[in-house]
Amino acid sequence: MSGILDGKRVLITGVLMESSIAFHTAKVAQEQGAEVILTAFPRPTLTERIARKLPKPVKVIELDVTDDEHLARLEGIVREELGGLDGVVHSIGFAPQDALGGNFLNTPFESVATAMHVSAFSLKSLTMACLPLMEEGGSVVGLTFDAQFAWPQYDWMGPAKAALEATSRYLARDLGERNVRCNLISAGPLGSMAAKSIPGFGDLAKVWDERSPLAWDMGDPEPAGRGVVALLSDFFPKTTGEIVHVDGGVHIMGA
């Protein structure tokens, strides 16, 4: 039986742990027929170790999305390995500790700038680095955490995610003529490396336990990974600039 990504070549960032949404995206993508290449920073060896748990072997490339030299060499490495790309997954986010955990009013701009560069501007940087490889068009999918709300402890990652969401819309606007779609998955809270770096992030689990129409499991990143794979596929050929919620339905709930 053929998969929905048969023949697709996909670059995936952000595989840090087996609990990463990116890991489950890579796993489902391979199961659905895609050739996958991974990028990693700052420890490619960690990603290589985790990647051994994927169904098929993958190449891991070191890529710091804030480093212009890394971005410039990406095209050549990927072209040699896969010949081109049909999909790109942006699963990258970072904020310094003083930008999180209840310090919103006191965070210096330098830390805010780092959060914005790594978590939002990098969607544009990564997409543009990969654009020459998507000669027949393609799909870019990023990951957000619903930026409509001010979440406890999330602080400057909230505005960074809002900037990510806006960046995705503008990329969708400007890349449509190249037949490149750009969409986001808004996932509920998960016990990933990103979540563990945010003080008190576990408190959000209580919100999902109390308000989610569908039972939410913080230990199961696969639904979010499946959402990413769906957007990478040809089943959404005319969908761009969209944010698809994979959050058990919490985003629809009022008081």
TATAQUI-V322163 format. One record per residue. RES is the residue in one small letter. PSI is psi in whole degrees, -180 to 180 (999 if undefined). NEAR is the number of other C-alpha atoms within 12 Angstrom. Layout:
BEGIN
RES	PSI	NEAR
RES	PSI	NEAR
END
This chain:
BEGIN
m	131	8
s	155	11
g	167	20
i	-8	23
l	21	34
d	127	23
g	-4	25
k	147	33
r	123	39
v	131	48
l	130	55
i	126	54
t	164	46
g	15	48
v	101	48
l	-35	34
m	167	32
e	-20	31
s	0	31
s	140	38
i	-38	48
a	-38	50
f	-46	47
h	-30	38
t	-47	49
a	-42	54
k	-51	40
v	-38	36
a	-45	42
q	-43	35
e	-28	26
q	12	29
g	3	25
a	150	34
e	131	36
v	141	45
i	140	47
l	150	45
t	155	42
a	148	34
f	138	28
p	-1	21
r	86	20
p	-32	24
t	-34	21
l	-46	22
t	-39	34
e	-40	28
r	-46	21
i	-36	29
a	-21	38
r	-16	22
k	-3	20
l	159	29
p	-34	22
k	153	20
p	146	19
v	153	31
k	142	29
v	127	32
i	135	35
e	127	30
l	112	36
d	112	29
v	-5	39
t	3	29
d	113	20
d	-34	16
e	-43	15
h	-44	23
l	-38	28
a	-33	23
r	-9	21
l	-45	36
e	-48	28
g	-42	20
i	-46	27
v	-39	36
r	-40	24
e	-37	15
e	-46	23
l	-15	27
g	-21	23
g	-172	31
l	149	40
d	-15	42
g	150	49
v	133	53
v	120	49
h	105	44
s	64	48
i	129	43
g	140	41
f	139	38
a	139	37
p	156	31
q	-31	27
d	1	28
a	5	33
l	169	35
g	26	29
g	13	22
n	21	22
f	-46	26
l	-16	15
n	3	17
t	128	23
p	156	19
f	-34	18
e	-40	16
s	-38	26
v	-43	32
a	-40	24
t	-46	27
a	-43	36
m	-41	33
h	-52	33
v	-40	34
s	-24	43
a	-58	41
f	-30	33
s	-23	38
l	-42	45
k	-45	36
s	-47	32
l	-43	43
t	-45	45
m	-34	26
a	-32	31
c	-15	41
l	-42	36
p	-20	25
l	-16	33
m	64	32
e	-30	20
e	14	20
g	-176	29
g	-172	42
s	126	51
v	129	50
v	127	54
g	173	55
l	130	48
t	171	44
f	113	40
d	107	33
a	9	29
q	-19	19
f	157	16
a	106	20
w	148	28
p	136	24
q	-15	27
y	-31	39
d	-122	34
w	-10	41
m	-25	48
g	-57	34
p	-33	31
a	-41	39
k	-35	43
a	-41	30
a	-38	32
l	-45	43
e	-41	37
a	-41	28
t	-41	35
s	-41	41
r	-42	29
y	-36	23
l	-42	37
a	-42	32
r	-47	21
d	-21	20
l	-2	29
g	-38	25
e	-17	15
r	6	21
n	33	26
v	122	40
r	148	41
c	116	47
n	166	48
l	150	46
i	127	42
s	102	36
a	152	41
g	176	44
p	138	44
l	156	35
g	52	27
s	176	31
m	-41	27
a	-42	34
a	-41	33
k	-20	25
s	-7	24
i	116	34
p	131	24
g	10	21
f	-30	29
g	-24	27
d	-27	23
l	-25	29
a	-34	26
k	-38	19
v	-46	26
w	-38	26
d	-37	22
e	-28	18
r	-11	22
s	122	25
p	-39	18
l	139	19
a	130	21
w	133	29
d	110	23
m	-17	32
g	9	23
d	93	26
p	-6	33
e	-39	31
p	-41	35
a	-41	42
g	-39	42
r	-37	33
g	-43	35
v	-47	47
v	-40	49
a	-43	32
l	-25	41
l	-24	49
s	177	35
d	7	24
f	-8	16
f	60	25
p	-24	19
k	26	20
t	120	28
t	153	32
g	16	31
e	155	30
i	112	35
v	122	33
h	123	29
v	75	37
d	18	37
g	-1	28
g	6	24
v	-33	30
h	-17	26
i	-10	16
m	132	15
g	-152	9
a	999	8
END
